[in-house]
């Protein structure tokens, strides 16, 4: 389960970068939700000690 959370966090960060750099004006501030979700997934992995 720890590896899955890490993979999800990495994918969300990549999607955030693509959305922020490529479609920042079209999407607005909602794209930052992906970054927050990625941080939460990464923190869950650290807290669970996987």
mmCIF file of the N, C-alpha and C atoms, coordinates in Angstrom:
data_MODEL
# 
_entry.id   MODEL 
# 
loop_
_atom_site.group_PDB 
_atom_site.id 
_atom_site.type_symbol 
_atom_site.label_atom_id 
_atom_site.label_alt_id 
_atom_site.label_comp_id 
_atom_site.label_asym_id 
_atom_site.label_entity_id 
_atom_site.label_seq_id 
_atom_site.pdbx_PDB_ins_code 
_atom_site.Cartn_x 
_atom_site.Cartn_y 
_atom_site.Cartn_z 
_atom_site.occupancy 
_atom_site.B_iso_or_equiv 
_atom_site.pdbx_formal_charge 
_atom_site.auth_seq_id 
_atom_site.auth_comp_id 
_atom_site.auth_asym_id 
_atom_site.auth_atom_id 
_atom_site.pdbx_PDB_model_num 
ATOM 1   N N  . UNK A 1 1  ? 0.824  -1.197 0.000   1.00 0.00 ? 1  UNK A N  1 
ATOM 2   C CA . UNK A 1 1  ? 0.000  0.000  0.000   1.00 0.00 ? 1  UNK A CA 1 
ATOM 3   C C  . UNK A 1 1  ? 0.868  1.262  0.000   1.00 0.00 ? 1  UNK A C  1 
ATOM 4   N N  . UNK A 1 2  ? 2.038  1.190  0.632   1.00 0.00 ? 2  UNK A N  1 
ATOM 5   C CA . UNK A 1 2  ? 2.926  2.343  0.680   1.00 0.00 ? 2  UNK A CA 1 
ATOM 6   C C  . UNK A 1 2  ? 3.428  2.740  -0.687  1.00 0.00 ? 2  UNK A C  1 
ATOM 7   N N  . UNK A 1 3  ? 3.777  1.744  -1.503  1.00 0.00 ? 3  UNK A N  1 
ATOM 8   C CA . UNK A 1 3  ? 4.248  2.047  -2.854  1.00 0.00 ? 3  UNK A CA 1 
ATOM 9   C C  . UNK A 1 3  ? 3.143  2.676  -3.691  1.00 0.00 ? 3  UNK A C  1 
ATOM 10  N N  . UNK A 1 4  ? 1.921  2.230  -3.480  1.00 0.00 ? 4  UNK A N  1 
ATOM 11  C CA . UNK A 1 4  ? 0.798  2.784  -4.229  1.00 0.00 ? 4  UNK A CA 1 
ATOM 12  C C  . UNK A 1 4  ? 0.596  4.259  -3.885  1.00 0.00 ? 4  UNK A C  1 
ATOM 13  N N  . UNK A 1 5  ? 0.698  4.605  -2.602  1.00 0.00 ? 5  UNK A N  1 
ATOM 14  C CA . UNK A 1 5  ? 0.554  6.007  -2.207  1.00 0.00 ? 5  UNK A CA 1 
ATOM 15  C C  . UNK A 1 5  ? 1.667  6.857  -2.798  1.00 0.00 ? 5  UNK A C  1 
ATOM 16  N N  . UNK A 1 6  ? 2.872  6.307  -2.836  1.00 0.00 ? 6  UNK A N  1 
ATOM 17  C CA . UNK A 1 6  ? 4.000  7.039  -3.421  1.00 0.00 ? 6  UNK A CA 1 
ATOM 18  C C  . UNK A 1 6  ? 3.775  7.258  -4.916  1.00 0.00 ? 6  UNK A C  1 
ATOM 19  N N  . UNK A 1 7  ? 3.307  6.247  -5.611  1.00 0.00 ? 7  UNK A N  1 
ATOM 20  C CA . UNK A 1 7  ? 3.035  6.363  -7.049  1.00 0.00 ? 7  UNK A CA 1 
ATOM 21  C C  . UNK A 1 7  ? 1.934  7.390  -7.296  1.00 0.00 ? 7  UNK A C  1 
ATOM 22  N N  . UNK A 1 8  ? 0.892  7.351  -6.477  1.00 0.00 ? 8  UNK A N  1 
ATOM 23  C CA . UNK A 1 8  ? -0.198 8.322  -6.620  1.00 0.00 ? 8  UNK A CA 1 
ATOM 24  C C  . UNK A 1 8  ? 0.323  9.741  -6.403  1.00 0.00 ? 8  UNK A C  1 
ATOM 25  N N  . UNK A 1 9  ? 1.173  9.929  -5.395  1.00 0.00 ? 9  UNK A N  1 
ATOM 26  C CA . UNK A 1 9  ? 1.727  11.255 -5.121  1.00 0.00 ? 9  UNK A CA 1 
ATOM 27  C C  . UNK A 1 9  ? 2.560  11.753 -6.293  1.00 0.00 ? 9  UNK A C  1 
ATOM 28  N N  . UNK A 1 10 ? 3.382  10.885 -6.860  1.00 0.00 ? 10 UNK A N  1 
ATOM 29  C CA . UNK A 1 10 ? 4.225  11.284 -7.992  1.00 0.00 ? 10 UNK A CA 1 
ATOM 30  C C  . UNK A 1 10 ? 3.370  11.636 -9.206  1.00 0.00 ? 10 UNK A C  1 
ATOM 31  N N  . UNK A 1 11 ? 2.358  10.830 -9.480  1.00 0.00 ? 11 UNK A N  1 
ATOM 32  C CA . UNK A 1 11 ? 1.478  11.098 -10.624 1.00 0.00 ? 11 UNK A CA 1 
ATOM 33  C C  . UNK A 1 11 ? 0.744  12.424 -10.431 1.00 0.00 ? 11 UNK A C  1 
ATOM 34  N N  . UNK A 1 12 ? 0.268  12.682 -9.221  1.00 0.00 ? 12 UNK A N  1 
ATOM 35  C CA . UNK A 1 12 ? -0.440 13.937 -8.971  1.00 0.00 ? 12 UNK A CA 1 
ATOM 36  C C  . UNK A 1 12 ? 0.473  15.146 -9.123  1.00 0.00 ? 12 UNK A C  1 
ATOM 37  N N  . UNK A 1 13 ? 1.723  15.028 -8.689  1.00 0.00 ? 13 UNK A N  1 
ATOM 38  C CA . UNK A 1 13 ? 2.667  16.138 -8.857  1.00 0.00 ? 13 UNK A CA 1 
ATOM 39  C C  . UNK A 1 13 ? 2.946  16.379 -10.336 1.00 0.00 ? 13 UNK A C  1 
ATOM 40  N N  . UNK A 1 14 ? 3.107  15.311 -11.092 1.00 0.00 ? 14 UNK A N  1 
ATOM 41  C CA . UNK A 1 14 ? 3.339  15.458 -12.539 1.00 0.00 ? 14 UNK A CA 1 
ATOM 42  C C  . UNK A 1 14 ? 2.134  16.112 -13.206 1.00 0.00 ? 14 UNK A C  1 
ATOM 43  N N  . UNK A 1 15 ? 0.930  15.662 -12.850 1.00 0.00 ? 15 UNK A N  1 
ATOM 44  C CA . UNK A 1 15 ? -0.274 16.272 -13.416 1.00 0.00 ? 15 UNK A CA 1 
ATOM 45  C C  . UNK A 1 15 ? -0.390 17.740 -13.010 1.00 0.00 ? 15 UNK A C  1 
ATOM 46  N N  . UNK A 1 16 ? 0.001  18.045 -11.765 1.00 0.00 ? 16 UNK A N  1 
ATOM 47  C CA . UNK A 1 16 ? -0.028 19.437 -11.320 1.00 0.00 ? 16 UNK A CA 1 
ATOM 48  C C  . UNK A 1 16 ? 0.928  20.286 -12.145 1.00 0.00 ? 16 UNK A C  1 
ATOM 49  N N  . UNK A 1 17 ? 2.144  19.783 -12.370 1.00 0.00 ? 17 UNK A N  1 
ATOM 50  C CA . UNK A 1 17 ? 3.118  20.534 -13.165 1.00 0.00 ? 17 UNK A CA 1 
ATOM 51  C C  . UNK A 1 17 ? 2.618  20.770 -14.581 1.00 0.00 ? 17 UNK A C  1 
ATOM 52  N N  . UNK A 1 18 ? 2.059  19.732 -15.182 1.00 0.00 ? 18 UNK A N  1 
ATOM 53  C CA . UNK A 1 18 ? 1.523  19.876 -16.540 1.00 0.00 ? 18 UNK A CA 1 
ATOM 54  C C  . UNK A 1 18 ? 0.385  20.895 -16.550 1.00 0.00 ? 18 UNK A C  1 
ATOM 55  N N  . UNK A 1 19 ? -0.517 20.782 -15.595 1.00 0.00 ? 19 UNK A N  1 
ATOM 56  C CA . UNK A 1 19 ? -1.652 21.700 -15.536 1.00 0.00 ? 19 UNK A CA 1 
ATOM 57  C C  . UNK A 1 19 ? -1.247 23.117 -15.196 1.00 0.00 ? 19 UNK A C  1 
ATOM 58  N N  . UNK A 1 20 ? -0.276 23.255 -14.296 1.00 0.00 ? 20 UNK A N  1 
ATOM 59  C CA . UNK A 1 20 ? 0.142  24.589 -13.863 1.00 0.00 ? 20 UNK A CA 1 
ATOM 60  C C  . UNK A 1 20 ? 0.936  25.296 -14.946 1.00 0.00 ? 20 UNK A C  1 
ATOM 61  N N  . UNK A 1 21 ? 1.846  24.582 -15.578 1.00 0.00 ? 21 UNK A N  1 
ATOM 62  C CA . UNK A 1 21 ? 2.698  25.201 -16.592 1.00 0.00 ? 21 UNK A CA 1 
ATOM 63  C C  . UNK A 1 21 ? 2.000  25.318 -17.939 1.00 0.00 ? 21 UNK A C  1 
ATOM 64  N N  . UNK A 1 22 ? 1.148  24.358 -18.268 1.00 0.00 ? 22 UNK A N  1 
ATOM 65  C CA . UNK A 1 22 ? 0.529  24.349 -19.585 1.00 0.00 ? 22 UNK A CA 1 
ATOM 66  C C  . UNK A 1 22 ? -0.834 25.003 -19.643 1.00 0.00 ? 22 UNK A C  1 
ATOM 67  N N  . UNK A 1 23 ? -1.628 24.786 -18.600 1.00 0.00 ? 23 UNK A N  1 
ATOM 68  C CA . UNK A 1 23 ? -3.015 25.250 -18.642 1.00 0.00 ? 23 UNK A CA 1 
ATOM 69  C C  . UNK A 1 23 ? -3.365 26.102 -17.430 1.00 0.00 ? 23 UNK A C  1 
ATOM 70  N N  . UNK A 1 24 ? -2.389 26.796 -16.879 1.00 0.00 ? 24 UNK A N  1 
ATOM 71  C CA . UNK A 1 24 ? -2.592 27.569 -15.655 1.00 0.00 ? 24 UNK A CA 1 
ATOM 72  C C  . UNK A 1 24 ? -3.699 28.600 -15.751 1.00 0.00 ? 24 UNK A C  1 
ATOM 73  N N  . UNK A 1 25 ? -3.778 29.297 -16.870 1.00 0.00 ? 25 UNK A N  1 
ATOM 74  C CA . UNK A 1 25 ? -4.794 30.336 -17.014 1.00 0.00 ? 25 UNK A CA 1 
ATOM 75  C C  . UNK A 1 25 ? -6.183 29.755 -17.216 1.00 0.00 ? 25 UNK A C  1 
ATOM 76  N N  . UNK A 1 26 ? -6.262 28.638 -17.911 1.00 0.00 ? 26 UNK A N  1 
ATOM 77  C CA . UNK A 1 26 ? -7.561 28.043 -18.210 1.00 0.00 ? 26 UNK A CA 1 
ATOM 78  C C  . UNK A 1 26 ? -8.170 27.371 -16.981 1.00 0.00 ? 26 UNK A C  1 
ATOM 79  N N  . UNK A 1 27 ? -7.331 26.754 -16.162 1.00 0.00 ? 27 UNK A N  1 
ATOM 80  C CA . UNK A 1 27 ? -7.839 25.977 -15.033 1.00 0.00 ? 27 UNK A CA 1 
ATOM 81  C C  . UNK A 1 27 ? -7.972 26.830 -13.779 1.00 0.00 ? 27 UNK A C  1 
ATOM 82  N N  . UNK A 1 28 ? -7.121 27.800 -13.628 1.00 0.00 ? 28 UNK A N  1 
ATOM 83  C CA . UNK A 1 28 ? -7.181 28.675 -12.466 1.00 0.00 ? 28 UNK A CA 1 
ATOM 84  C C  . UNK A 1 28 ? -6.573 28.037 -11.234 1.00 0.00 ? 28 UNK A C  1 
ATOM 85  N N  . UNK A 1 29 ? -7.092 28.398 -10.077 1.00 0.00 ? 29 UNK A N  1 
ATOM 86  C CA . UNK A 1 29 ? -6.542 27.929 -8.819  1.00 0.00 ? 29 UNK A CA 1 
ATOM 87  C C  . UNK A 1 29 ? -6.889 26.499 -8.467  1.00 0.00 ? 29 UNK A C  1 
ATOM 88  N N  . UNK A 1 30 ? -7.852 25.919 -9.162  1.00 0.00 ? 30 UNK A N  1 
ATOM 89  C CA . UNK A 1 30 ? -8.292 24.563 -8.837  1.00 0.00 ? 30 UNK A CA 1 
ATOM 90  C C  . UNK A 1 30 ? -7.196 23.531 -9.098  1.00 0.00 ? 30 UNK A C  1 
ATOM 91  N N  . UNK A 1 31 ? -6.230 23.861 -9.944  1.00 0.00 ? 31 UNK A N  1 
ATOM 92  C CA . UNK A 1 31 ? -5.152 22.923 -10.262 1.00 0.00 ? 31 UNK A CA 1 
ATOM 93  C C  . UNK A 1 31 ? -4.297 22.653 -9.030  1.00 0.00 ? 31 UNK A C  1 
ATOM 94  N N  . UNK A 1 32 ? -4.277 23.568 -8.073  1.00 0.00 ? 32 UNK A N  1 
ATOM 95  C CA . UNK A 1 32 ? -3.469 23.389 -6.877  1.00 0.00 ? 32 UNK A CA 1 
ATOM 96  C C  . UNK A 1 32 ? -4.029 22.303 -5.961  1.00 0.00 ? 32 UNK A C  1 
ATOM 97  N N  . UNK A 1 33 ? -5.268 21.899 -6.181  1.00 0.00 ? 33 UNK A N  1 
ATOM 98  C CA . UNK A 1 33 ? -5.840 20.788 -5.421  1.00 0.00 ? 33 UNK A CA 1 
ATOM 99  C C  . UNK A 1 33 ? -5.034 19.519 -5.673  1.00 0.00 ? 33 UNK A C  1 
ATOM 100 N N  . UNK A 1 34 ? -4.536 19.336 -6.883  1.00 0.00 ? 34 UNK A N  1 
ATOM 101 C CA . UNK A 1 34 ? -3.708 18.166 -7.185  1.00 0.00 ? 34 UNK A CA 1 
ATOM 102 C C  . UNK A 1 34 ? -2.443 18.156 -6.343  1.00 0.00 ? 34 UNK A C  1 
ATOM 103 N N  . UNK A 1 35 ? -1.841 19.312 -6.164  1.00 0.00 ? 35 UNK A N  1 
ATOM 104 C CA . UNK A 1 35 ? -0.633 19.394 -5.350  1.00 0.00 ? 35 UNK A CA 1 
ATOM 105 C C  . UNK A 1 35 ? -0.937 19.070 -3.890  1.00 0.00 ? 35 UNK A C  1 
ATOM 106 N N  . UNK A 1 36 ? -2.042 19.568 -3.388  1.00 0.00 ? 36 UNK A N  1 
ATOM 107 C CA . UNK A 1 36 ? -2.433 19.278 -2.006  1.00 0.00 ? 36 UNK A CA 1 
ATOM 108 C C  . UNK A 1 36 ? -2.693 17.787 -1.832  1.00 0.00 ? 36 UNK A C  1 
ATOM 109 N N  . UNK A 1 37 ? -3.377 17.168 -2.778  1.00 0.00 ? 37 UNK A N  1 
ATOM 110 C CA . UNK A 1 37 ? -3.634 15.726 -2.703  1.00 0.00 ? 37 UNK A CA 1 
ATOM 111 C C  . UNK A 1 37 ? -2.339 14.928 -2.745  1.00 0.00 ? 37 UNK A C  1 
ATOM 112 N N  . UNK A 1 38 ? -1.396 15.372 -3.539  1.00 0.00 ? 38 UNK A N  1 
ATOM 113 C CA . UNK A 1 38 ? -0.107 14.685 -3.612  1.00 0.00 ? 38 UNK A CA 1 
ATOM 114 C C  . UNK A 1 38 ? 0.635  14.778 -2.288  1.00 0.00 ? 38 UNK A C  1 
ATOM 115 N N  . UNK A 1 39 ? 0.602  15.934 -1.666  1.00 0.00 ? 39 UNK A N  1 
ATOM 116 C CA . UNK A 1 39 ? 1.269  16.099 -0.369  1.00 0.00 ? 39 UNK A CA 1 
ATOM 117 C C  . UNK A 1 39 ? 0.597  15.230 0.685   1.00 0.00 ? 39 UNK A C  1 
ATOM 118 N N  . UNK A 1 40 ? -0.719 15.166 0.674   1.00 0.00 ? 40 UNK A N  1 
ATOM 119 C CA . UNK A 1 40 ? -1.447 14.321 1.626   1.00 0.00 ? 40 UNK A CA 1 
ATOM 120 C C  . UNK A 1 40 ? -1.088 12.855 1.424   1.00 0.00 ? 40 UNK A C  1 
ATOM 121 N N  . UNK A 1 41 ? -1.040 12.399 0.183   1.00 0.00 ? 41 UNK A N  1 
ATOM 122 C CA . UNK A 1 41 ? -0.677 11.005 -0.089  1.00 0.00 ? 41 UNK A CA 1 
ATOM 123 C C  . UNK A 1 41 ? 0.745  10.712 0.374   1.00 0.00 ? 41 UNK A C  1 
ATOM 124 N N  . UNK A 1 42 ? 1.658  11.641 0.153   1.00 0.00 ? 42 UNK A N  1 
ATOM 125 C CA . UNK A 1 42 ? 3.045  11.455 0.581   1.00 0.00 ? 42 UNK A CA 1 
ATOM 126 C C  . UNK A 1 42 ? 3.148  11.428 2.106   1.00 0.00 ? 42 UNK A C  1 
ATOM 127 N N  . UNK A 1 43 ? 2.423  12.323 2.779   1.00 0.00 ? 43 UNK A N  1 
ATOM 128 C CA . UNK A 1 43 ? 2.441  12.346 4.238   1.00 0.00 ? 43 UNK A CA 1 
ATOM 129 C C  . UNK A 1 43 ? 1.832  11.082 4.832   1.00 0.00 ? 43 UNK A C  1 
ATOM 130 N N  . UNK A 1 44 ? 0.783  10.564 4.224   1.00 0.00 ? 44 UNK A N  1 
ATOM 131 C CA . UNK A 1 44 ? 0.202  9.306  4.689   1.00 0.00 ? 44 UNK A CA 1 
ATOM 132 C C  . UNK A 1 44 ? 1.211  8.174  4.595   1.00 0.00 ? 44 UNK A C  1 
ATOM 133 N N  . UNK A 1 45 ? 1.984  8.174  3.536   1.00 0.00 ? 45 UNK A N  1 
ATOM 134 C CA . UNK A 1 45 ? 3.011  7.135  3.375   1.00 0.00 ? 45 UNK A CA 1 
ATOM 135 C C  . UNK A 1 45 ? 4.073  7.261  4.458   1.00 0.00 ? 45 UNK A C  1 
ATOM 136 N N  . UNK A 1 46 ? 4.478  8.476  4.771   1.00 0.00 ? 46 UNK A N  1 
ATOM 137 C CA . UNK A 1 46 ? 5.495  8.688  5.803   1.00 0.00 ? 46 UNK A CA 1 
ATOM 138 C C  . UNK A 1 46 ? 4.945  8.328  7.186   1.00 0.00 ? 46 UNK A C  1 
ATOM 139 N N  . UNK A 1 47 ? 3.724  8.736  7.483   1.00 0.00 ? 47 UNK A N  1 
ATOM 140 C CA . UNK A 1 47 ? 3.128  8.479  8.795   1.00 0.00 ? 47 UNK A CA 1 
ATOM 141 C C  . UNK A 1 47 ? 2.937  6.986  9.028   1.00 0.00 ? 47 UNK A C  1 
ATOM 142 N N  . UNK A 1 48 ? 2.527  6.268  8.009   1.00 0.00 ? 48 UNK A N  1 
ATOM 143 C CA . UNK A 1 48 ? 2.324  4.824  8.149   1.00 0.00 ? 48 UNK A CA 1 
ATOM 144 C C  . UNK A 1 48 ? 3.635  4.065  8.217   1.00 0.00 ? 48 UNK A C  1 
ATOM 145 N N  . UNK A 1 49 ? 4.729  4.721  7.908   1.00 0.00 ? 49 UNK A N  1 
ATOM 146 C CA . UNK A 1 49 ? 6.042  4.109  8.034   1.00 0.00 ? 49 UNK A CA 1 
ATOM 147 C C  . UNK A 1 49 ? 6.355  3.051  7.001   1.00 0.00 ? 49 UNK A C  1 
ATOM 148 N N  . UNK A 1 50 ? 5.767  3.175  5.842   1.00 0.00 ? 50 UNK A N  1 
ATOM 149 C CA . UNK A 1 50 ? 5.989  2.154  4.810   1.00 0.00 ? 50 UNK A CA 1 
ATOM 150 C C  . UNK A 1 50 ? 7.284  2.373  4.094   1.00 0.00 ? 50 UNK A C  1 
# 
